[in-house]
Amino acid sequence: MSIRCSTTSRRAVLTVSLTAALALAISGCGADDGGKTNDTGSSQSSTPSEEDKGTKQEDTATGENVDPNVKLAEVRGNGLTLVINQVKRDSGGFVTVQGEIKNVSDRVRNSSGWEGAETAIVNGNPNSVAGATLVDKASKKRYYVLRDTENRCLCTTGIAPLPVGESTPIFMQFPAPPSTTTEVDFTLPTFATTSLKISG
């Protein structure tokens, strides 16, 4: 093969390669729709959708869906005020109590005692409201905060010390009393006992 023929062949291969690369680049740019849709028209955005955000908010029982203006009960203890905003029976067979604790004293207050006296609970749930109970007087039964297989309570944990005038939202989940029970006595250590009406 002559040098001229070899050079022509190389040029032809190079031209074909560049043309193919250019075609791929153009088609790639043409298909780039900013992550909005794929061939089926579904979203490809990496940011969570509004529906996903709503699901996450509903999964976190921290009082986000509770009206703070609703006051079912208010009790005091050790310079703190506990306001209960919601006591709701859920279809899963439990009752969720939600509220807020506010420091109305003249010094910083902490959650000491709220976790209760049971060793397994105290060790696994420091700075929590795991010591709360519900009492169904009609059935003569006491209900404790639910916990998982590792003794972690289904309640607010990791509560930081409360400066003067500050507040923190709390929640606790209990086994549901019978459907005929509409009122229970609620107790959180260091606070007075109060009666609560169950909704739902």
C-alpha positions, -999 to +999 in steps of 0.1 A: +000+000+000+014+034-009+019+062+016-007+083-001-033+056+001-025+050+038-028+087+046-062+089+028-075+059+048-064+075+081-082+107+071-113+088+063-113+069+096-107+102+115-135+119+096-160+091+104-150+091+141-154+129+145-188+128+127-200+100+151-187+119+181-204+151+170-237+133+164-236+117+199-229+151+214-258+168+196-282+140+204-271+141+241-278+179+242-311+175+225-323+149+250-313+170+280-345+184+294-331+195+327-341+163+344-378+170+340-391+140+320-380+108+305-395+089+276-425+080+296-431+116+308-423+107+344-402+130+366-365+125+369-357+153+393-334+144+422-352+167+446-380+152+467-415+158+454-441+177+474-459+144+480-427+128+494-422+158+517-457+155+530-452+118+537-421+125+557-438+153+577-467+130+586-443+102+596-426+124+622-449+128+651-434+160+665-464+182+666-462+196+631-498+189+624-511+200+658-529+233+663-510+250+692-541+271+699-560+240+710-555+235+748-570+203+761-552+205+794-525+225+812-505+213+842-475+227+861-445+212+878-410+224+888-413+258+871-425+243+839-459+243+822-471+213+801-499+220+776-516+191+759-528+200+724-540+167+710-549+132+722-558+111+692-567+075+687-551+061+655-562+031+633-529+013+642-542+006+677-524+033+696-531+067+711-508+097+704-505+125+729-489+157+717-482+189+735-456+214+746-435+220+777-425+256+785-401+270+811-419+296+830-394+298+859-364+321+863-337+296+856-328+269+831-347+237+835-340+201+823-360+169+816-347+151+847-373+126+859-395+127+828-380+094+815-394+075+845-378+051+869-376+019+849-339+011+843-343-003+808-362+028+798-339+053+815-307+039+800-321+037+765-340+070+765-322+097+783-337+132+783-371+118+771-407+117+782-407+079+783-421+079+819-455+092+809-486+070+816-523+069+808-547+054+833-581+040+822-601+042+854-631+024+840-610-007+830-586-002+858-556-004+835-524+017+832-508+022+798-471+029+794-453+046+764-448+021+736-412+010+729-394-010+702-374-042+706-344-022+717-363-005+745-364+029+726-396+047+734-421+059+708-418+094+722-397+126+722-361+120+732-329+140+734-347+170+750-322+198+756-322+219+788-348+247+784-337+283+789-361+307+806-391+314+785-383+286+759-405+257+750-402+223+733-428+201+715-433+166+728-452+135+718-459+100+733-476+070+718-495+045+740-514+013+734-550+023+727-576+016+755-609+000+744-629+020+720-655+025+747-629+045+767-631+082+758-613+097+788-580+088+806-558+103+833-524+114+820-493+116+841-457+128+833-433+126+862-428+160+880-461+173+867-496+170+881-520+144+868-547+156+844-577+141+826-577+139+788-605+132+763-595+109+734-605+120+699-607+098+668 
